[in-house]
Amino acid sequence: MREARVKRETRETNIEVYINLDGKGDYRVDTPVGFLTHMLESFAKHGRFDLEVRAEGDVHVSHHHTVEDCGIVLGQAVLKALGDRKGIRRFGDSIVPMDEALVMSAIDFSGRGLFYYEDMGLRGKITEFDFELIWEFFKGFALESKSTLHIRVLEGKILHHVAEAVFKSFALTLMEAVQVVGGDLPSTKGAL
């Protein structure tokens, strides 16, 4: 079974993530940021990952540290669960609509942590959640999972819809990329 548990504790946050890449979409998410909790539950459900997240953070200062560190720890957990990456599809992509929003994402488990993001300059709050923290979450994920991740908002006006389409698109993209489709390392170089 491809699963991992990772814990990260700093002076700003205390986060533990468990992920089973071959799960059914079961989740238990407990963070002090309600919208982040909602997005992680949606990610688990639509990606069919079993996910447990327990996060504490200095949200009295800002949601920034907690959101960023959740992305970092999720990236570390996915990388650990993938092991040697033999047999995985390696690449994944999806385009997801949600009402007026349309989001594209693509990933390559290349062994190189890179992140490219475009959100049409959308800014604002979803309840107390700063929309631009989506960038921080996925940047942390991409760098720590050693993946090249592209996320592009193609259309959207309502921030909640855009954010939800981002997390759902990412879930489908990741689900495709981590599928086991063979037994070899998916690289002509022989290394990732």
C-alpha positions, 0 to 999 in steps of 0.5 A: 500500500502506498501510504505515508505519515509526516509530521512537521513542528515549528514555532509557528505550526504543528502539522501531521498528514497521513495519505494513502494514495490507493484509498477510497476518498475517506478523510479526517481533516482538522485545521484552524482554517475552516476554508482550508479544511473544506478544500482538503476534504474536497481534495481527498474526496475527488482524488480518492485519497484517504487523508488525515490532517491535523494542524495547529498554527498561529492563526492569531497572527495570520493563516499564512503559516498554517496554509503554507505548512499544510502544503509543505507537509502534504507534498512531503507525504505524497513524495514519501508514499510514492517511494521509488516512483516505479510504475507510476504514470508520472504525468497528470492533467485536468480541466475542471469547471465550477459554475463560472470558474474554469481551472486547468492543472498539470503535474509531472513527478520529474524530481524537480520542484517547480511551480507555475501559477496564474490566477487572473489577478483575483484577490480578496477573502473567502470568509477569513481566508486570503485567496492568494494563500492558494499560491502558498499552499501549492508552491509548498506542495510542488517544492516538497513533492519534487514535482513540476506543477502548473495551475492556471485559472482560465475563468472565474469571478466568485473566489469560492468557486475558483478556489474549489475548482483549483483543489478539485482540478489538482485532486484529479491531476494528482490521482492520474499522475500517481496511478500505477500503470507499469513496473518501470521507472517512467524516465528515459534517463533511468532516474527521476 
